[in-house]
Amino acid sequence: DAGVIQSPRHEVTEMGQEVTLRCKPISGHDYLFWYRQTMMRGLELLIYFNNNVPIDDSGMPEDRFSAKMPNASFSTLKIQPSEPRDSAVYFCATARRSWETQYFGPGTRLLVL
Amino acid sequence: SQQGEEDPQALSIQEGENATMNCSYKTSINNLQWYRQNSGRGLVHLILIRSNEREKHSGRLRVTLDTSKKSSSLLITASRAADTASYFCATDPHTDKLIFGTGTRLQVFP
């Protein structure tokens, strides 16, 4: 298995632009998590899905953030409009069961200028 | 607030020495997990210990769990330069979510 795949690996954009991050989960994993990691705030859970359904989005910082999972093979995290404070590494992680091992993707390093 | 907090925040040792990291948490849990993150990479699962277990081993890793004190420790024996990374504990406080701690940065000098 290729593991969790994220794209792009790096993104540099200007304030106000739309940013779309993508994640392909491991086949057979029912849970998908989006995290954000910064030096100041550490690793924060933004939102997670179970069987493609958003379960808890309480970590999504603002309405500028949205996430979708149209099918079991694909999820997106969108920021519109982006701001410099959104600069962070965004991770996607998946798991068979919510309480079991989570498998992390390599992350997308986002820089908003 | 953070469910798990690691101690120390940073640790520097020589190759061959043992490294011990501690994690404290606040609420009752189903299990506790330890993850490693190399610089610029995603987190990698190391070991899971269930709430009814007290100790678990995996290679050079030894994890203990004391639910009465709400704490866990990760011991890496005979450390190597390749063990240099950040280490996170994550707890499952009877929810669908894992709550990650703040991490310990381990530096192992050759």
Chai-1 contact restraints between the chains, C-beta under 6 A:
chainA,res_idxA,chainB,res_idxB,connection_type,confidence,min_distance_angstrom,max_distance_angstrom,comment,restraint_id
A,G42,B,T102,contact,1.0,0.0,6.0,A-B,restraint_1
A,L43,B,F100,contact,1.0,0.0,6.0,A-B,restraint_2
A,L45,B,K97,contact,1.0,0.0,6.0,A-B,restraint_3
A,F91,B,G42,contact,1.0,0.0,6.0,A-B,restraint_4
A,S98,B,D96,contact,1.0,0.0,6.0,A-B,restraint_5
A,W99,B,N30,contact,1.0,0.0,6.0,A-B,restraint_6
A,W99,B,D92,contact,1.0,0.0,6.0,A-B,restraint_7
A,T101,B,H45,contact,1.0,0.0,6.0,A-B,restraint_8
A,F104,B,G42,contact,1.0,0.0,6.0,A-B,restraint_9
A,F104,B,L43,contact,1.0,0.0,6.0,A-B,restraint_10
A,G105,B,G42,contact,1.0,0.0,6.0,A-B,restraint_11
A,P106,B,G42,contact,1.0,0.0,6.0,A-B,restraint_12
A,G107,B,G42,contact,1.0,0.0,6.0,A-B,restraint_13
